[in-house]
């Protein structure tokens, strides 16, 4: 996916809404893209690192996985209906989203993360 991870991390560390919504979060959020996997590490709500890395699902707190088409639709700057958030993308379009307490407790944080990922895409570059 064409997301600048350094830009994403900078945006996430500076974004009040993202920091508020991730408070108390512990563990790894894993985003599986077709060609790479990205892990966001949290300790008591603090984003420690963002890395390209492979982790087994059971080592992660939240897992998001999709096809190239699903990610492309989700990460559009102006997404189509039902691609504007992760839950509707899961229900209506089959994007994989962990089904656990943390996923739903942190759904606002995940949706803000998606917005920050949209903003970390180079202009004019497809996912």
N, C-alpha and C positions, 0 to 999 in steps of 0.2 A: 504494500500500500504506500502511496506517496504521502506520507506524513513525516514531517521533519521532527524527529524525536526530541532534539535539543530545544526547538521552538515550543513544542508541546509542553515539555517539562517547565520551561520558563513561564509559559502562560499559566500552567497549573499552580506553580509556586506563588504566583502573584495574584491569583484569582480569589477574591474574598468568598464568592459563592461556593466554589469548589472546596475551599478549605473548610468552610462552615459545614457543608454537607458530608464531608468525609471525617468529621470529628469522631473520635473513638474507634475508627476503623483500624483493624489489625489484619495483616496478611497480604496476600497477593491478588491483584486483579489481573487476569490474563486475557488478552485480546488476541485471538487466533485469526490472523489474516491468511489468505491462500499461500503466500510466499514467505511469511515470517510470523513469529509470535512475539508479542510485546508484553512485558510484565511490569506492573506498577506496584512497588513495595511500600506498605504503610505500617507505621508503628504508632499506636494511639492517635490516629488521625493525621500524623505527619507523613507527607510523601518523602520517602527516603531516596528512592532512585527509580528511574525508568530505564529499562534495558530491553534489548532484543535478546530473548532467551527462551529456551524450551523447558517447560515445567509440566510434569504430569498433572492432570486435572485435580487429583486428590491432594496435591500440595498447595492448591490455590483456594482462596476464599470465594472468589467469583470468577466464572469463566464466560466469555463471550466468543462465539465462533460463527463465521459466515462465509459464504461464497464471495468471489470477487464482485459479482453483480449485487449481492446484498450490501456489502460494505460500500460499494460505489454509490448506491442509492441512499444509504444512511448518511454518508459523509458529504453529500451535496450541500453547498452553502444555502440552498433553498430546497430542502427535500420534499418529495412528493408526499401526499397524505399517507399516513401509517408508516412512514419512514422517518418521521420527525423525532421519535423517541425509541428507545430500545424495547420497551414492553410491547408497543404496537407492532414493531418490526418482528418481534418474536411471534406474536399471536397471528398476525395477518400474513407475514411473509416467510416464516420459518427460520429466522435468524436464531441461533442457539443462544440461550441465556440460562445460566444456572437457576435451578429451582430450589433455593434455600432461603433461610431467614435473612441472611446478610444481603442477598440480592435485592430483596424487597425493602429492607430497612434503608439501604443505600441507593435505591433507584433514582432519587433526585441527583445524587452525586454522579451516578453513571450517565445520566442524561446530560449533566453539565460537562462531564468528561468528553462526551460525544461532540458537544458544541466546541470545546477547546480543540479537539482533533480536527474538526472542520476548519477551524481558524489556523491550524498548523499545517495545512496543505499548501504546497506552492500554487500560486495562481496559474490557472490554465492547465494544470497537470491532472490527469485522471488518476483515480486511486489504483 
